[in-house]
Amino acid sequence: MNNRTKGIRFFGLLLCLPLGVAAQTGSLVSSARKIEAGKNDTVVEVSKETNHAAINPMVTPLFGEKAKTTEHIAWEVRFLNECDQSFANRTEASQFFSTRAWEYLTEGQLDTATYRFNLAWLLNDKNSDTYWGLGVISYQQGKTPEAIRLLKKGLEVADSNAVLMTDLATVELKQYKENKDNELLEDAIAVLNKALKYDETNANTFMRLSWAHYAKGDYAAAWENLHKGRTLDLASVDFVYLQELREKMPDPKGFFK
């Protein structure tokens, strides 16, 4: 199963274009492993979803990216040693925790998901899922600029991941809709065009690109990309947006009358 077919829609954007966030593929490690999903929760006490992320680095993306205390460093050493004894390698361990993090994210347990992604990042800072998932969480918390920053960090280590590119562009378009920053719009278009170089079968990529050109007033390009998307998946067409586009310019193909 590839990234696109394993996509999970966590939320809708005010673009008439839902954002599909995909967890990376990868098998779960054996349930016989000594480190399991709930074992390390005692470290941070995240049993209840609260608004305490600002004061608890364990449930702040990338542990808050601040200088570590002596206690935190000691905890990291213990945790890494435990993982080294329980997994074949740290890459496998990182995948285990990021997979669990996506599961918590789908359940709306954002603190626990953040903690899991942090653990995955600590084990392997080249695991793009860590930045991807933390970006989704930041977006859900209304921290759109932070979400963009984290998603871009994900692309730094997975620069050919077309689904991640589409998610980044979608968040950028959401931010553009709020602040009309043309640089964001242009960057989103560039990111979407790059995504298409790696994957021309994702209807959502064409639909975001259609909206981006609509925002620029290039309605011919908006129609062109909408048709490419609906050819791949008619269900990807948002008919509210379609009507808005038709009001600006009739369908040049005459498909939508």
TORNUSE-34490 format. One line per 10 residues: number of its first residue (from 0); their letters; for each residue x negated, y, z negated of C-alpha. Coordinates in steps of 0.25 Angstrom, whole numbers. Layout:
BEGIN
NUM> A> X Y Z; ... .
END
This chain:
BEGIN
0> MNNRTKGIRF> 0 0 0; -6 13 4; -5 27 -3; 6 32 5; 15 20 3; 12 20 -12; 16 34 -13; 24 39 -25; 33 51 -25; 32 58 -39 .
10> FGLLLCLPLG> 38 71 -36; 44 80 -25; 38 93 -21; 46 105 -17; 41 104 -3; 53 94 1; 41 85 2; 39 75 -9; 25 72 -13; 21 57 -13 .
20> VAAQTGSLVS> 10 54 -22; 4 40 -19; -4 32 -29; -16 26 -23; -16 11 -20; -23 1 -29; -21 -11 -36; -18 -11 -51; -29 -18 -59; -26 -30 -66 .
30> SARKIEAGKN> -16 -29 -78; -27 -38 -86; -36 -25 -87; -39 -21 -101; -35 -7 -98; -21 -5 -95; -11 6 -92; -8 10 -106; -20 6 -114; -27 20 -114 .
40> DTVVEVSKET> -15 28 -117; -19 28 -131; -31 37 -128; -22 49 -124; -8 46 -129; 0 49 -116; 12 41 -120; 21 53 -118; 21 63 -107; 19 76 -113 .
50> NHAAINPMVT> 13 90 -108; 0 88 -115; -9 86 -103; -15 100 -105; -21 96 -119; -24 81 -116; -35 79 -106; -31 64 -105; -18 68 -97; -24 80 -90 .
60> PLFGEKAKTT> -29 77 -76; -43 72 -75; -44 74 -91; -43 89 -89; -56 90 -81; -62 96 -94; -75 93 -102; -73 80 -110; -73 79 -125; -82 69 -132 .
70> EHIAWEVRFL> -70 61 -135; -65 61 -121; -78 56 -116; -79 45 -126; -65 41 -122; -69 41 -107; -81 32 -110; -72 22 -118; -61 22 -107; -71 20 -96 .
80> NECDQSFANR> -78 8 -103; -65 2 -105; -62 3 -91; -75 -3 -87; -72 -15 -95; -58 -17 -89; -59 -14 -74; -69 -18 -63; -73 -4 -61; -68 10 -64 .
90> TEASQFFSTR> -62 12 -50; -53 1 -53; -50 6 -67; -47 20 -61; -37 14 -51; -30 7 -62; -28 19 -70; -24 28 -58; -14 17 -54; -8 17 -68 .
100> AWEYLTEGQL> -8 33 -67; 1 33 -55; 11 23 -62; 12 33 -74; 13 45 -64; 25 38 -57; 32 36 -71; 30 51 -74; 20 49 -85; 11 60 -81 .
110> DTATYRFNLA> 2 60 -93; -1 45 -93; -3 46 -78; -13 57 -79; -21 50 -90; -21 38 -81; -26 46 -69; -37 52 -78; -42 38 -82; -42 34 -67 .
120> WLLNDKNSDT> -50 47 -64; -60 44 -76; -63 31 -70; -64 35 -56; -64 50 -52; -63 45 -37; -49 39 -39; -41 49 -31; -28 43 -38; -32 51 -51 .
130> YWGLGVISYQ> -32 64 -44; -20 61 -36; -12 56 -48; -16 68 -57; -12 77 -45; 2 72 -45; 3 73 -60; -2 88 -59; 8 90 -48; 19 84 -57 .
140> QGKTPEAIRL> 15 93 -68; 17 105 -59; 2 108 -58; 1 108 -43; -13 115 -42; -19 104 -51; -12 94 -43; -18 99 -30; -32 99 -36; -31 85 -41 .
150> LKKGLEVADS> -25 80 -28; -37 87 -21; -47 80 -30; -40 67 -26; -43 70 -12; -58 72 -15; -59 58 -18; -49 52 -8; -50 62 4; -43 52 13 .
160> NAVLMTDLAT> -30 50 5; -19 55 14; -8 53 3; -16 61 -7; -18 72 3; -3 73 6; 0 74 -9; -10 85 -11; -5 92 1; 10 91 -4 .
170> VELKQYKENK> 6 97 -18; -1 108 -10; 11 111 -2; 19 111 -15; 10 121 -21; 10 129 -8; 25 130 -9; 24 136 -22; 13 146 -20; 12 148 -5 .
180> DNELLEDAIA> -3 146 -5; -6 144 10; -20 137 7; -12 126 0; -3 125 12; -15 124 22; -22 114 13; -10 105 12; -9 105 27; -24 102 28 .
190> VLNKALKYDE> -23 90 18; -10 85 25; -17 85 38; -29 78 32; -20 67 26; -14 64 40; -28 61 45; -28 49 35; -14 46 36; -3 49 46 .
200> TNANTFMRLS> 7 40 41; 12 48 29; 24 55 32; 23 64 19; 10 70 25; 17 75 37; 29 80 29; 20 88 20; 13 93 32; 26 97 38 .
210> WAHYAKGDYA> 30 105 26; 16 112 26; 18 116 40; 32 121 37; 27 129 26; 17 136 36; 28 139 46; 23 129 56; 37 122 58; 32 114 71 .
220> AAWENLHKGR> 21 108 63; 31 105 52; 40 98 61; 29 90 67; 24 85 54; 38 82 49; 41 73 61; 28 66 59; 32 63 45; 46 59 48 .
230> TLDLASVDFV> 41 49 59; 33 42 48; 44 43 37; 58 50 40; 60 49 25; 49 59 23; 57 70 29; 63 80 19; 75 85 25; 76 97 17 .
240> YLQELREKMP> 62 101 22; 67 96 36; 78 106 36; 69 117 32; 60 114 43; 72 113 53; 76 127 49; 63 133 53; 61 125 66; 70 114 72 .
250> DPKGFFK> 64 100 74; 56 101 87; 58 86 89; 73 87 86; 73 75 77; 79 83 65; 91 90 71 .
END
